[in-house]
Amino acid sequence: MYPNDGFRELDRQECLRLLAGVPVGRIVHTRQALPAVLPVNFCLDGDGAVLLRTAAASELARAIDGTIVAFEADQVDAVAHSGWSVVVTGAASVVTDPAEHDRLIRTGPRSWVPSPAEVFIRIEADLVTGRALVGGRTLYGVNLGD
């Protein structure tokens, strides 16, 4: 962060707490050697990993399995000029362990567009960063100015 830029840095726990409260984020990966950004629904696992659920044959599953990706989610109030943004960076992998897959069927994200064959993708929370617009405003019951 730059001093006096109007934002404050969020710690890891605050970032994860904010992420847990929104249903949609954006996965950032490389597609044909270019940056690609795709909105996805998600949830967090107990260790802070981001979990996605997608069709087993999807281009996304093939593109990010075994790679380092970024995942971003935010919440903005344009009227109050307040908000926050969180980025999780880490290794993405398709969950292949049968017991883990069964657990995620019960506890993981639900696909908004179900497919006959689905996989879960785990993005490890190796680096979690975030920032909030400061100024004492409240966004959705969260005071971001402290």
VOTIBA-12641 format. One record per residue (C-alpha): residue number from 1; residue in three letters; x, y negated, z negated. Coordinates in Angstrom, 2 decimals, padded with zeros to 5 digits. Layout:
VOTIBA-12641
<pos->NUM | code->ALA | x->X | y->Y | z->Z>
...
//
This chain:
VOTIBA-12641
<pos->1 | code->MET | x->000.00 | y->000.00 | z->000.00>
<pos->2 | code->TYR | x->001.05 | y->-003.54 | z->000.58>
<pos->3 | code->PRO | x->000.87 | y->-005.98 | z->-002.34>
<pos->4 | code->ASN | x->-002.17 | y->-008.26 | z->-002.23>
<pos->5 | code->ASP | x->-003.66 | y->-006.56 | z->000.82>
<pos->6 | code->GLY | x->-007.07 | y->-006.28 | z->-000.89>
<pos->7 | code->PHE | x->-006.83 | y->-002.56 | z->-001.53>
<pos->8 | code->ARG | x->-005.77 | y->-000.42 | z->-004.44>
<pos->9 | code->GLU | x->-004.26 | y->003.04 | z->-004.32>
<pos->10 | code->LEU | x->-006.36 | y->005.91 | z->-005.64>
<pos->11 | code->ASP | x->-004.82 | y->008.78 | z->-007.58>
<pos->12 | code->ARG | x->-005.28 | y->012.41 | z->-006.54>
<pos->13 | code->GLN | x->-008.07 | y->013.17 | z->-009.02>
<pos->14 | code->GLU | x->-010.04 | y->010.09 | z->-008.04>
<pos->15 | code->CYS | x->-009.60 | y->010.96 | z->-004.36>
<pos->16 | code->LEU | x->-010.91 | y->014.49 | z->-004.88>
<pos->17 | code->ARG | x->-013.84 | y->013.21 | z->-006.95>
<pos->18 | code->LEU | x->-014.83 | y->010.79 | z->-004.19>
<pos->19 | code->LEU | x->-014.41 | y->013.43 | z->-001.47>
<pos->20 | code->ALA | x->-016.70 | y->015.80 | z->-003.35>
<pos->21 | code->GLY | x->-019.49 | y->013.24 | z->-003.08>
<pos->22 | code->VAL | x->-019.71 | y->012.94 | z->000.70>
<pos->23 | code->PRO | x->-020.88 | y->015.58 | z->003.20>
<pos->24 | code->VAL | x->-018.98 | y->014.57 | z->006.36>
<pos->25 | code->GLY | x->-015.37 | y->013.79 | z->007.19>
<pos->26 | code->ARG | x->-013.04 | y->013.84 | z->010.18>
<pos->27 | code->ILE | x->-010.42 | y->016.42 | z->011.07>
<pos->28 | code->VAL | x->-007.38 | y->014.96 | z->012.82>
<pos->29 | code->HIS | x->-005.32 | y->017.39 | z->014.89>
<pos->30 | code->THR | x->-003.41 | y->017.66 | z->018.13>
<pos->31 | code->ARG | x->-005.24 | y->018.59 | z->021.32>
<pos->32 | code->GLN | x->-003.23 | y->018.96 | z->024.51>
<pos->33 | code->ALA | x->-000.39 | y->016.98 | z->022.90>
<pos->34 | code->LEU | x->-002.71 | y->014.08 | z->022.05>
<pos->35 | code->PRO | x->-004.39 | y->013.10 | z->018.78>
<pos->36 | code->ALA | x->-007.94 | y->014.38 | z->018.41>
<pos->37 | code->VAL | x->-010.50 | y->013.40 | z->015.79>
<pos->38 | code->LEU | x->-013.64 | y->015.42 | z->015.18>
<pos->39 | code->PRO | x->-016.40 | y->014.77 | z->012.63>
<pos->40 | code->VAL | x->-017.24 | y->017.86 | z->010.53>
<pos->41 | code->ASN | x->-019.21 | y->018.75 | z->007.46>
<pos->42 | code->PHE | x->-017.11 | y->020.20 | z->004.65>
<pos->43 | code->CYS | x->-016.81 | y->020.99 | z->000.98>
<pos->44 | code->LEU | x->-013.93 | y->021.17 | z->-001.47>
<pos->45 | code->ASP | x->-012.68 | y->024.38 | z->-003.04>
<pos->46 | code->GLY | x->-011.76 | y->024.48 | z->-006.73>
<pos->47 | code->ASP | x->-008.09 | y->023.75 | z->-005.99>
<pos->48 | code->GLY | x->-008.92 | y->020.69 | z->-003.88>
<pos->49 | code->ALA | x->-008.54 | y->022.41 | z->-000.51>
<pos->50 | code->VAL | x->-010.92 | y->021.21 | z->002.20>
<pos->51 | code->LEU | x->-013.14 | y->023.96 | z->003.58>
<pos->52 | code->LEU | x->-014.76 | y->023.92 | z->007.02>
<pos->53 | code->ARG | x->-017.05 | y->026.50 | z->008.61>
<pos->54 | code->THR | x->-017.16 | y->026.87 | z->012.38>
<pos->55 | code->ALA | x->-017.82 | y->029.35 | z->015.17>
<pos->56 | code->ALA | x->-015.13 | y->032.01 | z->015.37>
<pos->57 | code->ALA | x->-014.69 | y->031.30 | z->019.08>
<pos->58 | code->SER | x->-014.53 | y->027.52 | z->018.65>
<pos->59 | code->GLU | x->-011.79 | y->025.44 | z->020.17>
<pos->60 | code->LEU | x->-011.29 | y->023.85 | z->016.74>
<pos->61 | code->ALA | x->-010.51 | y->027.15 | z->015.03>
<pos->62 | code->ARG | x->-007.94 | y->028.04 | z->017.70>
<pos->63 | code->ALA | x->-006.41 | y->024.54 | z->017.78>
<pos->64 | code->ILE | x->-005.73 | y->024.11 | z->014.07>
<pos->65 | code->ASP | x->-005.02 | y->027.62 | z->012.74>
<pos->66 | code->GLY | x->-001.46 | y->027.58 | z->011.44>
<pos->67 | code->THR | x->-000.88 | y->023.86 | z->011.97>
<pos->68 | code->ILE | x->-000.55 | y->020.76 | z->009.82>
<pos->69 | code->VAL | x->-003.62 | y->018.55 | z->010.06>
<pos->70 | code->ALA | x->-005.12 | y->015.51 | z->008.39>
<pos->71 | code->PHE | x->-008.64 | y->015.27 | z->007.07>
<pos->72 | code->GLU | x->-010.24 | y->011.91 | z->006.31>
<pos->73 | code->ALA | x->-013.51 | y->010.93 | z->004.67>
<pos->74 | code->ASP | x->-014.77 | y->007.58 | z->003.53>
<pos->75 | code->GLN | x->-017.72 | y->005.63 | z->002.33>
<pos->76 | code->VAL | x->-018.31 | y->002.01 | z->003.29>
<pos->77 | code->ASP | x->-020.87 | y->-000.58 | z->002.29>
<pos->78 | code->ALA | x->-020.76 | y->-003.21 | z->005.04>
<pos->79 | code->VAL | x->-023.10 | y->-005.55 | z->003.16>
<pos->80 | code->ALA | x->-021.07 | y->-005.55 | z->-000.06>
<pos->81 | code->HIS | x->-017.75 | y->-005.39 | z->001.83>
<pos->82 | code->SER | x->-016.60 | y->-002.47 | z->-000.30>
<pos->83 | code->GLY | x->-015.59 | y->001.09 | z->000.21>
<pos->84 | code->TRP | x->-012.92 | y->003.74 | z->000.04>
<pos->85 | code->SER | x->-011.02 | y->006.12 | z->002.30>
<pos->86 | code->VAL | x->-009.26 | y->009.38 | z->001.40>
<pos->87 | code->VAL | x->-006.86 | y->011.44 | z->003.53>
<pos->88 | code->VAL | x->-005.88 | y->015.05 | z->002.84>
<pos->89 | code->THR | x->-002.86 | y->016.33 | z->004.75>
<pos->90 | code->GLY | x->-001.82 | y->019.97 | z->004.76>
<pos->91 | code->ALA | x->-001.63 | y->023.32 | z->006.47>
<pos->92 | code->ALA | x->-004.83 | y->024.57 | z->008.09>
<pos->93 | code->SER | x->-005.57 | y->028.26 | z->008.39>
<pos->94 | code->VAL | x->-008.48 | y->030.51 | z->009.21>
<pos->95 | code->VAL | x->-009.45 | y->032.52 | z->006.14>
<pos->96 | code->THR | x->-008.77 | y->036.18 | z->006.96>
<pos->97 | code->ASP | x->-008.93 | y->037.83 | z->003.53>
<pos->98 | code->PRO | x->-012.27 | y->039.73 | z->003.39>
<pos->99 | code->ALA | x->-012.85 | y->039.04 | z->-000.33>
<pos->100 | code->GLU | x->-012.14 | y->035.34 | z->000.14>
<pos->101 | code->HIS | x->-014.44 | y->035.23 | z->003.18>
<pos->102 | code->ASP | x->-017.24 | y->036.88 | z->001.16>
<pos->103 | code->ARG | x->-016.76 | y->034.36 | z->-001.65>
<pos->104 | code->LEU | x->-016.93 | y->031.46 | z->000.80>
<pos->105 | code->ILE | x->-020.12 | y->032.79 | z->002.36>
<pos->106 | code->ARG | x->-021.69 | y->032.29 | z->-001.07>
<pos->107 | code->THR | x->-019.91 | y->029.09 | z->-002.17>
<pos->108 | code->GLY | x->-018.45 | y->027.45 | z->000.93>
<pos->109 | code->PRO | x->-019.86 | y->024.90 | z->003.32>
<pos->110 | code->ARG | x->-022.96 | y->025.66 | z->005.36>
<pos->111 | code->SER | x->-022.67 | y->025.21 | z->009.10>
<pos->112 | code->TRP | x->-024.94 | y->022.54 | z->010.56>
<pos->113 | code->VAL | x->-024.97 | y->024.52 | z->013.81>
<pos->114 | code->PRO | x->-024.92 | y->028.21 | z->012.81>
<pos->115 | code->SER | x->-023.20 | y->030.69 | z->015.06>
<pos->116 | code->PRO | x->-023.46 | y->034.50 | z->015.10>
<pos->117 | code->ALA | x->-019.75 | y->034.79 | z->014.23>
<pos->118 | code->GLU | x->-018.34 | y->032.13 | z->011.92>
<pos->119 | code->VAL | x->-014.98 | y->031.59 | z->010.25>
<pos->120 | code->PHE | x->-013.87 | y->029.42 | z->007.37>
<pos->121 | code->ILE | x->-010.93 | y->027.10 | z->007.75>
<pos->122 | code->ARG | x->-008.94 | y->026.06 | z->004.70>
<pos->123 | code->ILE | x->-006.91 | y->022.84 | z->004.71>
<pos->124 | code->GLU | x->-004.46 | y->022.84 | z->001.82>
<pos->125 | code->ALA | x->-004.40 | y->019.62 | z->-000.17>
<pos->126 | code->ASP | x->-000.62 | y->019.25 | z->000.03>
<pos->127 | code->LEU | x->-000.79 | y->015.45 | z->000.21>
<pos->128 | code->VAL | x->-003.84 | y->013.51 | z->-000.99>
<pos->129 | code->THR | x->-003.92 | y->009.75 | z->-000.59>
<pos->130 | code->GLY | x->-006.63 | y->007.18 | z->-000.79>
<pos->131 | code->ARG | x->-007.39 | y->003.54 | z->-001.13>
<pos->132 | code->ALA | x->-010.33 | y->001.43 | z->-002.18>
<pos->133 | code->LEU | x->-011.25 | y->-002.12 | z->-001.32>
<pos->134 | code->VAL | x->-010.87 | y->-004.12 | z->-004.52>
<pos->135 | code->GLY | x->-012.78 | y->-007.10 | z->-005.78>
<pos->136 | code->GLY | x->-014.98 | y->-005.78 | z->-008.55>
<pos->137 | code->ARG | x->-017.77 | y->-004.64 | z->-006.27>
<pos->138 | code->THR | x->-019.68 | y->-001.44 | z->-006.93>
<pos->139 | code->LEU | x->-020.27 | y->001.11 | z->-004.17>
<pos->140 | code->TYR | x->-022.92 | y->003.76 | z->-004.72>
<pos->141 | code->GLY | x->-022.51 | y->003.60 | z->-008.49>
<pos->142 | code->VAL | x->-018.70 | y->003.82 | z->-008.34>
<pos->143 | code->ASN | x->-016.85 | y->000.75 | z->-009.59>
<pos->144 | code->LEU | x->-013.94 | y->000.36 | z->-007.20>
<pos->145 | code->GLY | x->-012.50 | y->-002.83 | z->-008.69>
<pos->146 | code->ASP | x->-010.93 | y->-001.36 | z->-011.82>
//
